[in-house]
Amino acid sequence: MRRKFSTVEWAKGSNIYEVNIRQYTPEGNFAAFAAHLPRLQQMGVEILWFMPVTPISIRERQGTLGSYYACSSYTAVNPEFGSVDDFRQLVTAAHASGMKVIIDWVANHTGWDHEWTLEHPHWYLKDEQGNFTEKNGWHDVIDLDFTSAEMRQAMIDSMRFWIDACDIDGFRCDMAHLVPLDFWKEARTACDAVKPLFWLAECEVVEYHDVFDASYSWWWMHVSEGHAKGRDTLADMRNLLHAYSQYPEDAWKLFFTSNHDENSWNGSEYEKYGSAALPWAVFAHTWTGLSLIYSGQESPNQKRLKFFDKDPIEWNQPLQLAGFYKALLSLRNNPAIRSGETFILPSAYDNQLMVYLRRNGNDVVLVILNVSKDNRLSVRVSHPWLNGDFRNLFSGLVFSFKDDETFELQAGEYFVYQRIP
């Protein structure tokens, strides 16, 4: 089934880098982050996703600085970060570096002292006593009422503000499934009329692809973590990947080993995956879909960043994984990865190894991942696509393969080979 909306060409098979402005630098502002743009450009980042840039409510604030996701205005900037002009300049600089910019949009709720609570209190849901309320157990926010046509229009006008004022390129929509799908259809129609945008949904409700170009892969993350902890199998993983392949045409999944929620609440990728952290990162960047890097993963950041307080990322120089991610992001330009077909290969260690080939015409990529704690696992790869000279993505060494090859991997080891045209 074809979607009503079309994905902008530059977003198809792209990569996203999530920016946590507060924790990115000691200064925690746009100007300080801008100094990192050349490094991120060199690493190969294509889309920057900024966590909410809006001001944070004071009432019911958690911690000393509060949650990005409890805003007090939809059309202003958190003064900790700078001004609207500062953000506009940052977007302009990102565009000059060849990167697109999307912003986090929190439509389901606002903070307790959002300007609408005084100007338009009837735009909010109320409990039986007529008080503001919230249905998901979040202490610092209150829910909007999407039966209000006025509120919906004001929300859309606020979204268009950021397109007009700062020339953003799209939205990452927080908890998108909590907001009625018909609102998102209205919002996308109105916003795309100003400028064709990229739309990413934090949800896994297939129907939301009627509007959204990409959605989260929470299911994949839970099963990959479950495998690392002995709860799930790679057979479960292959089943869910098959389910993802049945999504509508032009519907993309976003793969990641960390993001702001996962890192702060569930632990770093090293806590969750152990020795499988890097193999699963390789998977996220070589499977069909879009890939995500969270602030600091290239360092690598191994701590849980505080969510409501200042807790700067520790940038350990030289950045140990910058080359790792640069190689993976460069590989994403290979047509086999960007838009190729996929063939999963069997092995004698079907619950320890993920082995697959990606192909688009003459472009072929072989990926072998040991996501287990077991050493010296041998796998025979026999397939007609495995023919010719292949370069190891990480070592640069060239090997001549002839349809049938054997590889041995240690725990947490990963091989990626791309055929040389």
Secondary structure, DSSP 8 states (H G I E B T S, - for coil): -B-SS---GGGTT-EEEEE-HHHHSSS-SHHHHHTTHHHHHHHT--EEEE---S-B--TT--TTT--TTSBS-SSS--TTT--HHHHHHHHHHHHHTT-EEEEEE--SEEETT-HHHHH-GGGB-B-TTS-B--SS--TTEEEB-TT-HHHHHHHHHHHHHHHHHH---EEEETTGGGS-HHHHHHHHHHHHTTS--EEEES---GGGGGT-SEEE-HHHHHHHHHHHTTSS-HHHHHHHHHHHHTS-BT-EEEE-S--HHIIIII--HHHHHGGGHHHHHHHHHHSSSEEEEETTTTTT--S---SSS-------SS-TTHHHHHHHHHHTTSHHHHH-EEEE---TTTTTEEEEEEEETTEEEEEEEE-SS---EEEEEEEEEEEEEEEETTT--EEEEEEEEEEEE-TT-EEEEEE--
